[in-house]
Amino acid sequence: MKVRLGDIAFARSGDKGASANIGVIARRPAEYAVLVDQLTTDRVRDYFKHLGVTRVTRYELPNLAALNFVLYDVLDGGASLSLRVDAQGKALGQQLLELELDLPDWSHST
């Protein structure tokens, strides 16, 4: 079953100079496994390639059922240099929540 990431997770994002970070937190413990399996660095990089992201690093926080991503060079120079509407990357987390994932039958029941 296809599911929007926002149906199984929350997100928060912000700037780190020319880069940004996005925290993704599973709504239920069983869905954390889906995030770990499907929300890879390659998938996140490809999703934001239109914004010029050059590299993505992922940090796993299993005790919080969360992942943290650092997206390098996604902010076109950063808040003081970029002419983008979202120069501080505050909307990147909301944008990522639109990504579709494959949800196993078992994961949504717990």
Buried (B, 14 or more C-beta within 10 A) or exposed (E): EEBEBBEBBBBBBBBBEBBBBBBBBBBBEBBBBBBBEBBBBEBBBEBBEEBBBEEBEBEEEEEEBBBBBBBBBBBEBBBEEBEBEBBBBEEBBBBBBEBEBEBBEEBBEE
